Amino acid sequence: SFGAGRAGGAIDPVDFLKQPQTLLRVITWIFSIVVFGSIVNECYVNKDSQNPELLCIFNENESACSYGIAVGVIAFFGCIFFFVVDLYFQQISSVKDRKRAVLLDLGFSGFLAFLWFVAFCFLANQWQRTTLTRGFAQGADAARAAITFSFFSIIVWVVLALRALQRYRLGTDMSLFATEQFGTDPSASSYPGYPGGSGVESTETYQSPPFTETLEANPKGYQVPAY
């Protein structure tokens, strides 16, 4: 049901970690750490030695750094949440709950892909407008890394959204339940059918109707009154 086996089955950690969806979760988790870690640690620098104030390296636009950090943090915790959902997905017995989990995954993955697309465009645009001073040059590599991994995050989140869409379209294949739970046994006897009749009624099966004893016309002791 929705890309998972029968509810309550045992979880093999090795097989779970080898699943493409699990690997994609780990990759996006690492990418989010690279993006917001690079911005927080190295993208706030001094413009020059005479100005001690820390400025955002992306064209001194605080919104660019804040947006990149916010999207990275959302993706970081989102990956952890859906990693746990994937781990216990097979334990969900309700088909409706599985459907909700897949739809939530689809919506969140599509939303994150859009946020990363905006982040990539925003950071790349502000970086093109940045005048590299001596101070800003120190964080240039971190800025390029944030832009690069923002682009890679778009691709991975789009793939996750497509996989969630594939699981949603798969839905519940009732034939799987029919073959697994209700397997046919050749030796099993079927229910007996109704006995077939010849179409001609037989009078031999009928019994004599009740209360058909012969009644005397004039019972003893009874006289017909004369009028």
Short mmCIF file of the C-alpha atoms (twelve columns), coordinates in Angstrom:
data_MODEL
# 
_entry.id   MODEL 
# 
loop_
_atom_site.group_PDB 
_atom_site.id 
_atom_site.type_symbol 
_atom_site.label_atom_id 
_atom_site.label_alt_id 
_atom_site.label_comp_id 
_atom_site.label_asym_id 
_atom_site.label_seq_id 
_atom_site.Cartn_x 
_atom_site.Cartn_y 
_atom_site.Cartn_z 
_atom_site.pdbx_PDB_model_num 
ATOM 1   C CA . SER A 1   0.000   0.000   0.000   1 
ATOM 2   C CA . PHE A 2   1.526   3.309   -1.182  1 
ATOM 3   C CA . GLY A 3   4.863   1.716   -1.932  1 
ATOM 4   C CA . ALA A 4   5.215   -0.250  1.313   1 
ATOM 5   C CA . GLY A 5   4.518   -3.828  2.264   1 
ATOM 6   C CA . ARG A 6   2.104   -5.296  4.726   1 
ATOM 7   C CA . ALA A 7   1.737   -3.350  7.967   1 
ATOM 8   C CA . GLY A 8   3.630   -4.663  10.971  1 
ATOM 9   C CA . GLY A 9   6.486   -6.214  9.018   1 
ATOM 10  C CA . ALA A 10  9.989   -6.270  10.415  1 
ATOM 11  C CA . ILE A 11  12.296  -3.366  9.502   1 
ATOM 12  C CA . ASP A 12  15.717  -4.236  8.130   1 
ATOM 13  C CA . PRO A 13  18.011  -1.239  8.853   1 
ATOM 14  C CA . VAL A 14  20.441  -2.199  6.094   1 
ATOM 15  C CA . ASP A 15  17.738  -2.458  3.437   1 
ATOM 16  C CA . PHE A 16  16.184  0.774   4.689   1 
ATOM 17  C CA . LEU A 17  19.453  2.681   4.377   1 
ATOM 18  C CA . LYS A 18  19.973  1.303   0.869   1 
ATOM 19  C CA . GLN A 19  16.649  2.618   -0.388  1 
ATOM 20  C CA . PRO A 20  16.986  5.466   -2.923  1 
ATOM 21  C CA . GLN A 21  14.542  7.589   -0.974  1 
ATOM 22  C CA . THR A 22  16.600  7.260   2.211   1 
ATOM 23  C CA . LEU A 23  19.789  8.190   0.365   1 
ATOM 24  C CA . LEU A 24  18.087  11.257  -1.096  1 
ATOM 25  C CA . ARG A 25  16.986  12.324  2.380   1 
ATOM 26  C CA . VAL A 26  20.546  12.071  3.657   1 
ATOM 27  C CA . ILE A 27  21.881  14.019  0.667   1 
ATOM 28  C CA . THR A 28  19.402  16.878  1.117   1 
ATOM 29  C CA . TRP A 29  20.172  16.900  4.839   1 
ATOM 30  C CA . ILE A 30  23.888  17.342  4.107   1 
ATOM 31  C CA . PHE A 31  23.196  20.019  1.485   1 
ATOM 32  C CA . SER A 32  21.101  22.018  3.952   1 
ATOM 33  C CA . ILE A 33  23.921  21.905  6.504   1 
ATOM 34  C CA . VAL A 34  26.409  23.134  3.908   1 
ATOM 35  C CA . VAL A 35  24.181  26.053  2.875   1 
ATOM 36  C CA . PHE A 36  23.172  27.490  6.221   1 
ATOM 37  C CA . GLY A 37  26.497  26.533  7.829   1 
ATOM 38  C CA . SER A 38  28.465  28.379  5.163   1 
ATOM 39  C CA . ILE A 39  26.318  31.473  5.460   1 
ATOM 40  C CA . VAL A 40  26.356  31.584  9.260   1 
ATOM 41  C CA . ASN A 41  30.081  30.911  9.669   1 
ATOM 42  C CA . GLU A 42  31.723  32.707  6.746   1 
ATOM 43  C CA . CYS A 43  29.249  34.951  4.935   1 
ATOM 44  C CA . TYR A 44  29.134  37.613  7.643   1 
ATOM 45  C CA . VAL A 45  32.403  39.496  7.271   1 
ATOM 46  C CA . ASN A 46  33.906  42.937  7.776   1 
ATOM 47  C CA . LYS A 47  33.899  45.041  4.665   1 
ATOM 48  C CA . ASP A 48  37.289  46.460  5.557   1 
ATOM 49  C CA . SER A 49  39.528  46.894  8.556   1 
ATOM 50  C CA . GLN A 50  38.113  50.334  9.319   1 
ATOM 51  C CA . ASN A 51  34.536  49.028  9.615   1 
ATOM 52  C CA . PRO A 52  34.175  46.411  12.391  1 
ATOM 53  C CA . GLU A 53  30.496  45.791  11.641  1 
ATOM 54  C CA . LEU A 54  29.699  42.364  10.206  1 
ATOM 55  C CA . LEU A 55  27.875  42.588  6.900   1 
ATOM 56  C CA . CYS A 56  26.242  39.973  4.709   1 
ATOM 57  C CA . ILE A 57  28.599  39.149  1.875   1 
ATOM 58  C CA . PHE A 58  25.754  38.986  -0.657  1 
ATOM 59  C CA . ASN A 59  25.743  42.632  -1.714  1 
ATOM 60  C CA . GLU A 60  25.462  43.639  1.973   1 
ATOM 61  C CA . ASN A 61  21.846  42.451  1.790   1 
ATOM 62  C CA . GLU A 62  20.824  41.024  5.151   1 
ATOM 63  C CA . SER A 63  17.677  39.530  3.605   1 
ATOM 64  C CA . ALA A 64  19.738  37.291  1.318   1 
ATOM 65  C CA . CYS A 65  21.667  35.739  4.194   1 
ATOM 66  C CA . SER A 66  18.570  35.442  6.374   1 
ATOM 67  C CA . TYR A 67  16.595  33.758  3.629   1 
ATOM 68  C CA . GLY A 68  19.368  31.265  2.877   1 
ATOM 69  C CA . ILE A 69  19.692  30.375  6.559   1 
ATOM 70  C CA . ALA A 70  15.923  30.015  6.986   1 
ATOM 71  C CA . VAL A 71  15.516  27.683  4.014   1 
ATOM 72  C CA . GLY A 72  18.495  25.615  5.125   1 
ATOM 73  C CA . VAL A 73  17.120  25.201  8.653   1 
ATOM 74  C CA . ILE A 74  13.646  24.264  7.356   1 
ATOM 75  C CA . ALA A 75  15.164  21.678  5.032   1 
ATOM 76  C CA . PHE A 76  17.371  20.342  7.849   1 
ATOM 77  C CA . PHE A 77  14.484  19.615  10.232  1 
ATOM 78  C CA . GLY A 78  12.205  18.545  7.384   1 
ATOM 79  C CA . CYS A 79  14.682  15.862  6.348   1 
ATOM 80  C CA . ILE A 80  14.865  14.540  9.901   1 
ATOM 81  C CA . PHE A 81  11.070  14.440  10.223  1 
ATOM 82  C CA . PHE A 82  10.462  12.584  6.959   1 
ATOM 83  C CA . PHE A 83  13.381  10.272  7.644   1 
ATOM 84  C CA . VAL A 84  11.535  9.133   10.767  1 
ATOM 85  C CA . VAL A 85  8.253   8.904   8.818   1 
ATOM 86  C CA . ASP A 86  9.919   6.682   6.222   1 
ATOM 87  C CA . LEU A 87  11.373  4.524   8.981   1 
ATOM 88  C CA . TYR A 88  7.985   3.838   10.591  1 
ATOM 89  C CA . PHE A 89  5.880   4.054   7.429   1 
ATOM 90  C CA . GLN A 90  5.496   0.284   7.178   1 
ATOM 91  C CA . GLN A 91  4.182   0.190   10.755  1 
ATOM 92  C CA . ILE A 92  1.229   2.393   9.804   1 
ATOM 93  C CA . SER A 93  -1.721  0.036   9.453   1 
ATOM 94  C CA . SER A 94  -4.322  2.550   8.285   1 
ATOM 95  C CA . VAL A 95  -4.431  3.150   4.547   1 
ATOM 96  C CA . LYS A 96  -5.810  6.648   5.136   1 
ATOM 97  C CA . ASP A 97  -2.892  7.533   7.413   1 
ATOM 98  C CA . ARG A 98  -0.452  6.253   4.801   1 
ATOM 99  C CA . LYS A 99  -2.162  8.377   2.176   1 
ATOM 100 C CA . ARG A 100 -1.890  11.471  4.385   1 
ATOM 101 C CA . ALA A 101 1.814   10.799  4.982   1 
ATOM 102 C CA . VAL A 102 2.490   10.469  1.250   1 
ATOM 103 C CA . LEU A 103 0.521   13.631  0.438   1 
ATOM 104 C CA . LEU A 104 2.400   15.518  3.170   1 
ATOM 105 C CA . ASP A 105 5.689   14.311  1.711   1 
ATOM 106 C CA . LEU A 106 4.600   15.370  -1.775  1 
ATOM 107 C CA . GLY A 107 3.519   18.837  -0.682  1 
ATOM 108 C CA . PHE A 108 6.568   19.472  1.496   1 
ATOM 109 C CA . SER A 109 9.031   18.264  -1.149  1 
ATOM 110 C CA . GLY A 110 7.443   20.438  -3.821  1 
ATOM 111 C CA . PHE A 111 7.391   23.433  -1.470  1 
ATOM 112 C CA . LEU A 112 11.069  22.979  -0.541  1 
ATOM 113 C CA . ALA A 113 12.027  22.656  -4.193  1 
ATOM 114 C CA . PHE A 114 10.362  26.026  -4.804  1 
ATOM 115 C CA . LEU A 115 12.052  27.630  -1.782  1 
ATOM 116 C CA . TRP A 116 15.464  26.389  -2.910  1 
ATOM 117 C CA . PHE A 117 14.818  27.712  -6.411  1 
ATOM 118 C CA . VAL A 118 14.062  31.147  -4.963  1 
ATOM 119 C CA . ALA A 119 17.125  30.907  -2.712  1 
ATOM 120 C CA . PHE A 120 19.395  30.035  -5.629  1 
ATOM 121 C CA . CYS A 121 18.092  32.898  -7.775  1 
ATOM 122 C CA . PHE A 122 18.201  35.352  -4.888  1 
ATOM 123 C CA . LEU A 123 21.722  34.484  -3.733  1 
ATOM 124 C CA . ALA A 124 23.128  34.285  -7.272  1 
ATOM 125 C CA . ASN A 125 21.636  37.663  -8.161  1 
ATOM 126 C CA . GLN A 126 22.991  39.352  -5.063  1 
ATOM 127 C CA . TRP A 127 26.388  37.746  -5.509  1 
ATOM 128 C CA . GLN A 128 26.664  39.156  -9.037  1 
ATOM 129 C CA . ARG A 129 26.060  42.622  -7.630  1 
ATOM 130 C CA . THR A 130 28.609  42.226  -4.851  1 
ATOM 131 C CA . THR A 131 31.767  44.307  -5.019  1 
ATOM 132 C CA . LEU A 132 34.576  42.151  -3.714  1 
ATOM 133 C CA . THR A 133 36.629  44.082  -1.224  1 
ATOM 134 C CA . ARG A 134 39.510  42.634  0.737   1 
ATOM 135 C CA . GLY A 135 37.217  41.679  3.558   1 
ATOM 136 C CA . PHE A 136 34.515  40.165  1.335   1 
ATOM 137 C CA . ALA A 137 37.079  38.108  -0.570  1 
ATOM 138 C CA . GLN A 138 37.618  35.993  2.559   1 
ATOM 139 C CA . GLY A 139 34.087  34.606  2.390   1 
ATOM 140 C CA . ALA A 140 33.879  34.258  -1.393  1 
ATOM 141 C CA . ASP A 141 34.309  30.472  -1.340  1 
ATOM 142 C CA . ALA A 142 31.573  30.054  1.256   1 
ATOM 143 C CA . ALA A 143 29.218  32.236  -0.783  1 
ATOM 144 C CA . ARG A 144 29.853  30.185  -3.918  1 
ATOM 145 C CA . ALA A 145 29.317  26.973  -1.956  1 
ATOM 146 C CA . ALA A 146 25.961  28.224  -0.663  1 
ATOM 147 C CA . ILE A 147 24.855  29.096  -4.187  1 
ATOM 148 C CA . THR A 148 26.064  25.799  -5.655  1 
ATOM 149 C CA . PHE A 149 24.442  23.568  -3.057  1 
ATOM 150 C CA . SER A 150 21.243  25.585  -3.275  1 
ATOM 151 C CA . PHE A 151 21.089  24.606  -6.932  1 
ATOM 152 C CA . PHE A 152 21.798  20.957  -6.142  1 
ATOM 153 C CA . SER A 153 19.083  21.024  -3.479  1 
ATOM 154 C CA . ILE A 154 16.523  22.024  -6.103  1 
ATOM 155 C CA . ILE A 155 17.259  18.884  -8.110  1 
ATOM 156 C CA . VAL A 156 17.155  16.520  -5.131  1 
ATOM 157 C CA . TRP A 157 13.912  17.930  -3.733  1 
ATOM 158 C CA . VAL A 158 12.284  17.707  -7.161  1 
ATOM 159 C CA . VAL A 159 13.290  14.042  -7.313  1 
ATOM 160 C CA . LEU A 160 11.810  13.480  -3.856  1 
ATOM 161 C CA . ALA A 161 8.572   15.138  -4.964  1 
ATOM 162 C CA . LEU A 162 8.406   12.903  -8.033  1 
ATOM 163 C CA . ARG A 163 8.960   9.798   -5.924  1 
ATOM 164 C CA . ALA A 164 6.197   10.870  -3.554  1 
ATOM 165 C CA . LEU A 165 3.916   11.433  -6.545  1 
ATOM 166 C CA . GLN A 166 4.760   7.964   -7.814  1 
ATOM 167 C CA . ARG A 167 3.875   6.456   -4.427  1 
ATOM 168 C CA . TYR A 168 0.600   8.378   -4.369  1 
ATOM 169 C CA . ARG A 169 -0.348  7.157   -7.836  1 
ATOM 170 C CA . LEU A 170 0.516   3.622   -6.821  1 
ATOM 171 C CA . GLY A 171 -2.002  3.889   -4.021  1 
ATOM 172 C CA . THR A 172 -3.448  0.636   -2.817  1 
ATOM 173 C CA . ASP A 173 -3.356  -2.296  -5.179  1 
ATOM 174 C CA . MET A 174 -6.063  -4.588  -3.852  1 
ATOM 175 C CA . SER A 175 -4.779  -7.451  -5.964  1 
ATOM 176 C CA . LEU A 176 -1.737  -7.585  -3.670  1 
ATOM 177 C CA . PHE A 177 -3.957  -8.210  -0.688  1 
ATOM 178 C CA . ALA A 178 -5.944  -10.788 -2.622  1 
ATOM 179 C CA . THR A 179 -2.842  -12.773 -3.521  1 
ATOM 180 C CA . GLU A 180 -1.124  -12.465 -0.166  1 
ATOM 181 C CA . GLN A 181 -3.958  -12.883 2.289   1 
ATOM 182 C CA . PHE A 182 -6.511  -14.869 0.365   1 
ATOM 183 C CA . GLY A 183 -4.398  -17.347 -1.561  1 
ATOM 184 C CA . THR A 184 -6.340  -19.978 -3.440  1 
ATOM 185 C CA . ASP A 185 -5.945  -23.602 -2.348  1 
ATOM 186 C CA . PRO A 186 -6.649  -26.139 -5.081  1 
ATOM 187 C CA . SER A 187 -7.686  -28.726 -2.516  1 
ATOM 188 C CA . ALA A 188 -10.026 -26.382 -0.730  1 
ATOM 189 C CA . SER A 189 -13.628 -27.331 -1.186  1 
ATOM 190 C CA . SER A 190 -15.967 -24.703 -2.434  1 
ATOM 191 C CA . TYR A 191 -19.331 -23.951 -1.012  1 
ATOM 192 C CA . PRO A 192 -21.970 -26.431 -2.230  1 
ATOM 193 C CA . GLY A 193 -24.405 -25.012 -4.673  1 
ATOM 194 C CA . TYR A 194 -28.119 -25.388 -4.691  1 
ATOM 195 C CA . PRO A 195 -29.312 -28.782 -5.910  1 
ATOM 196 C CA . GLY A 196 -30.446 -28.623 -9.449  1 
ATOM 197 C CA . GLY A 197 -34.007 -29.670 -10.153 1 
ATOM 198 C CA . SER A 198 -35.405 -31.376 -13.212 1 
ATOM 199 C CA . GLY A 199 -38.025 -28.745 -13.671 1 
ATOM 200 C CA . VAL A 200 -40.903 -31.236 -13.136 1 
ATOM 201 C CA . GLU A 201 -42.690 -31.252 -9.860  1 
ATOM 202 C CA . SER A 202 -43.225 -34.636 -8.249  1 
ATOM 203 C CA . THR A 203 -46.293 -35.391 -6.216  1 
ATOM 204 C CA . GLU A 204 -44.532 -38.117 -4.268  1 
ATOM 205 C CA . THR A 205 -42.750 -35.672 -2.040  1 
ATOM 206 C CA . TYR A 206 -45.928 -34.058 -0.858  1 
ATOM 207 C CA . GLN A 207 -47.683 -35.285 2.270   1 
ATOM 208 C CA . SER A 208 -51.352 -35.453 2.740   1 
ATOM 209 C CA . PRO A 209 -52.828 -32.134 3.797   1 
ATOM 210 C CA . PRO A 210 -53.798 -31.781 7.426   1 
ATOM 211 C CA . PHE A 211 -57.345 -32.031 8.664   1 
ATOM 212 C CA . THR A 212 -58.531 -34.171 5.758   1 
ATOM 213 C CA . GLU A 213 -60.355 -36.785 7.844   1 
ATOM 214 C CA . THR A 214 -63.780 -37.832 6.538   1 
ATOM 215 C CA . LEU A 215 -66.517 -36.088 8.444   1 
ATOM 216 C CA . GLU A 216 -69.814 -37.855 9.013   1 
ATOM 217 C CA . ALA A 217 -72.828 -36.148 7.577   1 
ATOM 218 C CA . ASN A 218 -74.918 -36.781 10.699  1 
ATOM 219 C CA . PRO A 219 -72.838 -37.397 13.766  1 
ATOM 220 C CA . LYS A 220 -74.254 -39.676 16.423  1 
ATOM 221 C CA . GLY A 221 -76.505 -37.988 18.936  1 
ATOM 222 C CA . TYR A 222 -77.222 -35.079 16.709  1 
ATOM 223 C CA . GLN A 223 -80.600 -34.502 15.065  1 
ATOM 224 C CA . VAL A 224 -81.395 -32.066 12.383  1 
ATOM 225 C CA . PRO A 225 -84.027 -29.667 13.694  1 
ATOM 226 C CA . ALA A 226 -87.256 -29.504 11.697  1 
ATOM 227 C CA . TYR A 227 -88.399 -26.055 10.745  1 
# 
